[in-house]
């Protein structure tokens, strides 16, 4: 977010002007994807899901309930991961399309969300 924040010409007010008030983000992961901040958020949710799963697996050894509702509840963090990933993927697609429509050929070739893939 620091890279995006530094794109503003005047840091005290938001830009509300025309195309000249927008700039193409560069540096860091922006060299590879249009929305690296979305990718970072998905990676955070992925790691949280893994850590929670490790804790859940430990608890399930002690509590052998196997009903479907229990299984859904025990794995709800993966549903959250899928939701966040889907939402941010859609947002990345729209953001990437906006960059291309706004900057045209001046916008560098980069992927939407996942470096070298999509």
N, C-alpha and C positions, 0 to 999 in steps of 0.2 A: 504494500500500500504506500510505502514511502516513495517509490518510483512514480506511482500514479499521482501522488500529492505534489511532487516536485514539478509536474508538468504544467501546473497552473501558473499563468504569468504573474498574477497578483495573489499571493497566498492568503490575504485576508478576506477576499470575496470569491464566490464561485463564478466560473465563466458562464455567461448566458448569451454570448454573442454568436456569430455565425461560424462557418467552418474554420476561420482563422483562429478561433479561440481553442480549438482542439489540436492536440499534438499526438504523434505516434509514440507510444511508450517503447523505450529501448533499454538495454542493459539487463543483466541477470537472466532469469528464465524467460523474459520477454523476447529474447533473441530466438527462442525456440517455439513458443506458443503465444497465442493471443491473450489467454486468461490464466497466467500462472498462479494467481491468488486463488482461483477456483481449484486448481490442481492441488495446491497446498492444503486447502480445506478438506478435500476428499482424502488426502493422505492422512490427515489428522483423524478423521472419522474412521478410517480403516484401522489405524493403530489402536484407537479406543475400542473398536469392535474386537480386535484380536486380544487385547488385554482383558476385556470383560469376559470374553469366551474362555480364557484360561481360568479366570476366577469361577465362572459358571461351571466348567467341567469339574473343578475341584469340589464344588458344592453338590453337584449331581452324583458324585460317587457316594457321598454321605446320605443323599436323599434320592431314592430310586423311583420316584414317580415317573411314569412314562406316558401319561395321557397327552393327547394332541394339544390341549390348551396349555398344559405345563410346558411342552416343547416350544410352542409359539412364544410363551412368556420368557422362557429361558434363552431364546435366540432373538429377542426383539431388537437388540442392537444391530443385527444384520439387516433387519427391515429398515431401520433408520439409515444405515449406510447406503442401501439401495435407493431410498428416497432422496437423500442428499446428493448422491452421485447422479441420479436421473435429473433432478432439478438443476444442478450446476452444469450438466452436459447440455441441457436445453438452453440455459443462459449463455453458455460459451458459444454455442452455435449462432445464437442471435447477435452476440457481441462481435464475433468474427465477421458475420455478414455485414454488420453496421460499419466496422472498420473498412471493409472492402468497398462498400457503397460510398462511404464518406471520402476516403483517400484514394480510391482507384488504384492505378499502377504505382503510386508512390508508397503504397503499403507493402512491406516486405513479405516474401513468401514464408509463412510459418503455419504451423498446425493450430487447431482450435484449442485443444486441451491437453492432449497426450503427445509429448515430443516424439517426432519421427513417425507417428501413427495416425492421429486424428486431431 
